[in-house]
């Protein structure tokens, strides 16, 4: 049975097209995908991403444990820093891609994909042996909003009253935010992200309205934006305030996929999987082989040194036909050399493009390839996976 987020009733009241995704019933679109896509590219949109999973790792060996399961390097990270990376199986295949927030000394907040929550939690718990840590699965406590677009900073500051201007890309902080939400953009005081105790509620405890929330300068759209974690009550009130302002358009998972795709961001199950390693996906920058150890290091080091058998590439078609997940990719001789992972008519650049997993010998930029769309074959060329330039605020 699919779960519902804390905003489910609001999506239904807005007439959203609802569909199963990652074990939840989620809004796919409210008006249409193109309008919502363009709102994020040009102005501001808000997504309900409360289906995402959250895990908190604390204790004397929390950092050592995170280093063990995570491909990126969090050693000595400053408080408030966020890292993107993967958890991998010993053979290098991907368990999941995730964000790791450094909340304090030996205190980490992990954000995992909705469709992988149960699998990830089980995997992480299996790796705990020999580590002095506390593992808290907090997914049921949190609601999460993603406010995205070039106007996101002004909207978060002025509509929600949350101070965020000073946040740099991939950093976060905890904000004290008592009930009710402020009027007229009256910002509440910041709380030391590393602190705990009575003056600053510990994350995961007392998450009713009035407790702390987490705000980070992150997103999945290629635009500037923020992700805000808080109680269900806070998330509902914040959603209402954003929509009442008229400055932030509600957006569904349909345009979330078109937005992430055209800036080359991977989706687990498409560009990453148990069979697709971070090296194959072109994400080696997030695999830190100079770390002492992590699960999958040997296999990934071998792929980086000797080459992976296949790679995720971009293909631009000469025609307006739209490639879809699973469609065959052929070489000039008509032999199948891979398959499409994600494909769309790219809204921001008006081109038919796709990402595909192909044999490495066909992954070089400029290589001519073909995509079979039903019974017809369409010519294309290997291009960079980033079809549209990101607009992050560094």
Phi and psi in degrees as a GROMACS rama.xvg file:
@    title "Ramachandran Plot"
@    xaxis  label "Phi"
@    yaxis  label "Psi"
@TYPE xy
-69.9911  146.153  UNK-2
-86.2383  166.681  UNK-3
-122.606  141.182  UNK-4
-79.6282  171.783  UNK-5
-67.823  -9.2931  UNK-6
-105.772  7.25305  UNK-7
-52.7516  -49.7207  UNK-8
-61.6535  -33.2551  UNK-9
-69.6126  -38.3977  UNK-10
-62.8315  -44.3452  UNK-11
-63.3678  -42.4654  UNK-12
-62.8277  -29.4426  UNK-13
-82.1202  -4.1559  UNK-14
78.7138  25.0285  UNK-15
-66.3502  146.747  UNK-16
-75.865  115.241  UNK-17
-103.603  144.202  UNK-18
-155.144  152.903  UNK-19
-64.508  137.831  UNK-20
-155.583  122.437  UNK-21
58.3757  30.8499  UNK-22
87.6611  1.71244  UNK-23
-120.298  157.924  UNK-24
-91.7618  113.62  UNK-25
-123.628  155.213  UNK-26
-75.1196  126.464  UNK-27
-88.8101  -40.5028  UNK-28
-159.544  158.78  UNK-29
-108.065  -51.5847  UNK-30
-106.23  -77.2418  UNK-31
-154.549  158.192  UNK-32
-61.5336  -39.4146  UNK-33
-62.5144  -46.7893  UNK-34
-61.3337  -42.6054  UNK-35
-70.2751  -39.6148  UNK-36
-58.1563  -49.6589  UNK-37
-67.5312  -31.895  UNK-38
-61.1206  -40.4158  UNK-39
-71.6757  -39.9843  UNK-40
-67.6921  -33.0799  UNK-41
-106.823  -29.041  UNK-42
-136.126  -97.8799  UNK-43
-160.038  137.434  UNK-44
-134.087  156.435  UNK-45
-123.986  135.033  UNK-46
-115.137  140.201  UNK-47
-83.6583  111.299  UNK-48
-120.361  32.7726  UNK-49
-69.0426  -8.91499  UNK-50
-76.2101  -15.1493  UNK-51
-63.4211  156.111  UNK-52
-101.28  150.972  UNK-53
-132.118  136.652  UNK-54
-133.161  136.736  UNK-55
-112.285  129.525  UNK-56
-117.411  118.436  UNK-57
-133.433  173.71  UNK-58
116.515  168.137  UNK-59
-55.9441  -30.3439  UNK-60
-115.711  28.373  UNK-61
-61.861  -42.9759  UNK-62
-65.3081  -42.9418  UNK-63
-62.4742  -38.2466  UNK-64
-66.2934  -46.7863  UNK-65
-61.6549  -41.2585  UNK-66
-58.2452  -35.6595  UNK-67
-69.5106  -36.1925  UNK-68
-100.088  -6.09559  UNK-69
-120.288  136.584  UNK-70
-74.6517  -29.5742  UNK-71
-81.1774  173.035  UNK-72
-112.292  111.782  UNK-73
-103.566  5.87581  UNK-74
-60.3422  125.965  UNK-75
67.3609  18.9044  UNK-76
-63.5711  143.265  UNK-77
-69.9004  147.786  UNK-78
-60.9509  133.532  UNK-79
97.6728  -9.62126  UNK-80
-79.7154  145.941  UNK-81
-119.897  141.728  UNK-82
-126.297  137.178  UNK-83
-98.543  142.908  UNK-84
-177.626  -164.918  UNK-85
-128.575  155.833  UNK-86
-103.119  134.548  UNK-87
-125.84  154.5  UNK-88
-77.3873  165.204  UNK-89
-55.8037  -28.5971  UNK-90
-83.5676  3.98161  UNK-91
93.1842  -14.0096  UNK-92
-61.0571  155.051  UNK-93
-92.1741  123.279  UNK-94
-72.6833  -47.5368  UNK-95
-171.827  160.464  UNK-96
-104.235  149.72  UNK-97
-157.845  168.946  UNK-98
-108.264  139.693  UNK-99
-119.378  119.058  UNK-100
-98.3175  128.163  UNK-101
-87.5515  105.731  UNK-102
-94.2854  -20.2029  UNK-103
177.158  -178.172  UNK-104
-62.6393  121.963  UNK-105
52.4284  46.0721  UNK-106
-145.663  109.585  UNK-107
-129.78  142.729  UNK-108
-117.431  115.611  UNK-109
-107.313  131.158  UNK-110
-113.542  120.105  UNK-111
-119.191  164.224  UNK-112
-72.9477  142.021  UNK-113
-56.8308  -44.4726  UNK-114
-67.6313  -16.1743  UNK-115
-109.716  7.00871  UNK-116
-54.7335  -55.228  UNK-117
-62.4476  -44.6767  UNK-118
-62.7081  -44.6266  UNK-119
-64.4789  -45.7555  UNK-120
-61.5602  -44.1608  UNK-121
-61.6965  -43.4364  UNK-122
-62.1729  -47.3496  UNK-123
-64.0208  -39.5475  UNK-124
-67.2436  -30.9861  UNK-125
-67.2727  -22.9026  UNK-126
-93.0898  2.96274  UNK-127
-77.6519  -18.5538  UNK-128
-58.328  129.31  UNK-129
90.4975  1.65107  UNK-130
-117.376  133.985  UNK-131
-89.0814  86.7806  UNK-132
-138.403  165.17  UNK-133
-113.532  126.624  UNK-134
-110.003  118.727  UNK-135
-121.472  118.289  UNK-136
-88.2098  112.169  UNK-137
-113.407  13.0552  UNK-138
-57.3967  -35.0013  UNK-139
-73.615  -16.5223  UNK-140
-84.5505  -30.4478  UNK-141
-98.7729  139.294  UNK-142
-101.287  157.333  UNK-143
-145.892  131.369  UNK-144
-114.783  143.549  UNK-145
-115.911  113.085  UNK-146
-102.277  114.369  UNK-147
-131.665  142.905  UNK-148
133.354  168.153  UNK-149
-62.7763  -19.5881  UNK-150
-100.457  8.03655  UNK-151
-60.6045  -42.3866  UNK-152
-60.1649  -47.1636  UNK-153
-63.8426  -38.8998  UNK-154
-66.0881  -45.8807  UNK-155
-64.1989  -41.2417  UNK-156
-68.8729  -47.8074  UNK-157
-89.566  -33.1971  UNK-158
-88.4123  -45.6075  UNK-159
-92.4747  -14.1677  UNK-160
69.8861  25.6342  UNK-161
-100.09  121.87  UNK-162
-69.4251  122.588  UNK-163
-143.854  -5.9347  UNK-164
-57.7376  -35.7988  UNK-165
-79.437  -11.4693  UNK-166
-68.5261  128.897  UNK-167
-89.0295  165.537  UNK-168
-56.3898  131.856  UNK-169
63.1677  41.4313  UNK-170
-130.911  161.018  UNK-171
-143.084  164.929  UNK-172
-152.239  162.482  UNK-173
-97.6698  136.124  UNK-174
-122.047  129.609  UNK-175
-75.8301  127.351  UNK-176
-143.009  87.0046  UNK-177
-73.71  159.68  UNK-178
-73.6202  143.099  UNK-179
-86.9589  -178.645  UNK-180
-59.6096  145.55  UNK-181
-67.1676  153.194  UNK-182
-103.071  143.547  UNK-183
67.6514  23.8489  UNK-184
73.8402  29.4189  UNK-185
-78.3594  106.783  UNK-186
-72.7924  143.545  UNK-187
-90.6634  166.57  UNK-188
-72.5675  148.942  UNK-189
-76.7939  154.188  UNK-190
-120.871  137.183  UNK-191
-53.725  121.261  UNK-192
-61.9868  -22.0361  UNK-193
-93.863  -7.90097  UNK-194
-80.3708  164.004  UNK-195
-152.052  176.571  UNK-196
102.835  -166.699  UNK-197
-66.3136  -35.8912  UNK-198
-71.6692  -27.4052  UNK-199
-135.625  104.574  UNK-200
-53.8028  133.258  UNK-201
-67.4428  136.38  UNK-202
-57.9504  137.543  UNK-203
89.7916  -7.0619  UNK-204
-119.392  131.974  UNK-205
61.5796  46.7838  UNK-206
-84.3982  34.6267  UNK-207
-77.8068  174.158  UNK-208
-57.8459  135.345  UNK-209
110.138  -15.0637  UNK-210
-86.8947  176.344  UNK-211
-69.5231  154.872  UNK-212
-125.41  161.357  UNK-213
-108.265  133.016  UNK-214
-126.349  132.045  UNK-215
-132.197  149.977  UNK-216
-90.9641  82.2212  UNK-217
-145.376  173.351  UNK-218
171.21  -174.692  UNK-219
-136.469  31.9349  UNK-220
-124.292  -13.5894  UNK-221
85.5345  1.3413  UNK-222
-111.32  164.875  UNK-223
-60.8442  150.978  UNK-224
172.298  179.162  UNK-225
-138.385  147.638  UNK-226
-117.587  131.584  UNK-227
-124.087  120.714  UNK-228
-109.182  132.006  UNK-229
-164.209  -173.742  UNK-230
-62.7039  162.921  UNK-231
-60.1522  -40.4858  UNK-232
-63.7517  -44.8388  UNK-233
-61.7311  -44.7117  UNK-234
-59.6817  -41.886  UNK-235
-63.6651  -45.6591  UNK-236
-66.0103  -39.3242  UNK-237
-66.1331  -42.861  UNK-238
-57.791  -48.2005  UNK-239
-59.989  -43.3018  UNK-240
-65.9874  -40.0464  UNK-241
-63.4024  -43.794  UNK-242
-72.2263  -37.1654  UNK-243
-63.2899  -28.7842  UNK-244
-68.7579  -24.1639  UNK-245
73.8289  5.24202  UNK-246
-102.363  0.516054  UNK-247
-143.608  116.518  UNK-248
-85.6617  134.207  UNK-249
-68.1504  134.917  UNK-250
-129.053  142.035  UNK-251
-99.7736  -179.237  UNK-252
-70.8598  -17.108  UNK-253
-60.6871  -52.7929  UNK-254
-76.7196  -22.6338  UNK-255
-59.5539  -36.6733  UNK-256
-73.9281  -42.1728  UNK-257
-66.7443  -35.884  UNK-258
-67.802  -47.7118  UNK-259
-67.565  -36.7308  UNK-260
-63.7475  -47.0687  UNK-261
-74.194  -9.31504  UNK-262
-105.425  11.0867  UNK-263
80.1233  19.8772  UNK-264
-85.1104  136.208  UNK-265
-79.3964  154.67  UNK-266
-118.424  128.039  UNK-267
-62.6114  135.167  UNK-268
99.2666  -18.4136  UNK-269
-113.351  -70.6745  UNK-270
-93.9849  -6.71233  UNK-271
-138.532  144.182  UNK-272
-168.515  -178.448  UNK-273
-61.7146  -22.406  UNK-274
-101.429  -7.2596  UNK-275
-117.475  111.185  UNK-276
-79.8251  163.063  UNK-277
-57.2999  -34.2119  UNK-278
-66.3196  -44.7994  UNK-279
-61.6182  -32.8257  UNK-280
-81.6679  -2.03947  UNK-281
77.1732  25.9818  UNK-282
-111.747  28.4086  UNK-283
-60.249  -25.0354  UNK-284
-61.3794  -22.3311  UNK-285
-98.4987  10.0845  UNK-286
-112.81  105.519  UNK-287
-96.8893  92.4822  UNK-288
-72.4629  -10.6398  UNK-289
-83.5038  -4.29879  UNK-290
-66.1464  153.445  UNK-291
-60.7489  -44.6804  UNK-292
-165.682  152.103  UNK-293
-162.587  157.332  UNK-294
-63.427  125.461  UNK-295
94.956  -1.28019  UNK-296
-58.5769  -46.0986  UNK-297
-63.001  -44.5655  UNK-298
-65.4348  -40.7586  UNK-299
-70.9243  -36.1714  UNK-300
-63.013  -39.5337  UNK-301
-64.4111  -41.3669  UNK-302
-67.0006  -38.5613  UNK-303
-67.7229  -35.3268  UNK-304
-78.1585  -40.9667  UNK-305
-112.811  -1.64702  UNK-306
95.2343  141.187  UNK-307
-87.3351  153.922  UNK-308
-69.4451  -22.7971  UNK-309
-148.323  161.059  UNK-310
-138.523  150.899  UNK-311
-84.3565  126.481  UNK-312
-128.215  171.744  UNK-313
-104.723  144.154  UNK-314
-130.416  130.014  UNK-315
-105.943  125.066  UNK-316
-88.2401  149.247  UNK-317
-77.6217  -17.1826  UNK-318
-109.499  170.011  UNK-319
-84.9227  0.464908  UNK-320
-61.0367  149.181  UNK-321
-108.4  114.798  UNK-322
-76.0895  145.269  UNK-323
-122.52  164.951  UNK-324
-52.7566  129.262  UNK-325
93.0412  -9.8973  UNK-326
-66.56  141.579  UNK-327
-68.7692  142.632  UNK-328
-108.936  128.98  UNK-329
-117.306  153.141  UNK-330
-84.4737  -177.441  UNK-331
-65.1854  -22.4089  UNK-332
-84.3785  -1.04697  UNK-333
86.5384  9.92196  UNK-334
-89.7775  138.797  UNK-335
-71.8801  127.444  UNK-336
-122.43  4.00289  UNK-337
171.467  -167.895  UNK-338
-150.825  155.856  UNK-339
-68.6752  137.225  UNK-340
-99.8499  -42.9991  UNK-341
-145.566  139.19  UNK-342
-146.869  144.36  UNK-343
-153.345  166.926  UNK-344
-85.0163  110.337  UNK-345
-64.6611  112.91  UNK-346
-65.7693  -35.2935  UNK-347
-81.2857  -19.1268  UNK-348
-126.351  2.34154  UNK-349
55.8177  51.5222  UNK-350
-137.804  150.44  UNK-351
-88.1611  118.481  UNK-352
-140.888  163.561  UNK-353
-153.819  161.287  UNK-354
-103.544  146.409  UNK-355
-147.913  150.978  UNK-356
-98.6903  115.202  UNK-357
-129.301  160.845  UNK-358
-57.5021  141.908  UNK-359
-57.4389  -33.5628  UNK-360
-66.0238  -11.4587  UNK-361
-110.119  15.3631  UNK-362
-95.8586  -4.43634  UNK-363
-69.6068  139.833  UNK-364
-55.4539  137.724  UNK-365
90.275  -8.17345  UNK-366
-65.7282  128.041  UNK-367
-75.1454  131.188  UNK-368
-137.558  171.844  UNK-369
-131.947  148.837  UNK-370
-118.558  127.568  UNK-371
-88.6455  115.158  UNK-372
-112.128  104.04  UNK-373
57.1412  -120.027  UNK-374
-98.2531  2.92306  UNK-375
-113.714  148.853  UNK-376
-109.661  132.376  UNK-377
-119.085  130.233  UNK-378
-73.4962  149.086  UNK-379
-153.21  178.998  UNK-380
-137.07  140.967  UNK-381
-69.6454  126.625  UNK-382
-132.207  175.93  UNK-383
-64.1491  146.75  UNK-384
-68.5339  -22.3457  UNK-385
-86.3969  98.3063  UNK-386
-81.7073  -17.6914  UNK-387
-139.275  137.871  UNK-388
-73.8742  133.044  UNK-389
-66.0649  154.364  UNK-390
-128.356  47.4467  UNK-391
-73.862  151.998  UNK-392
-94.9861  111.574  UNK-393
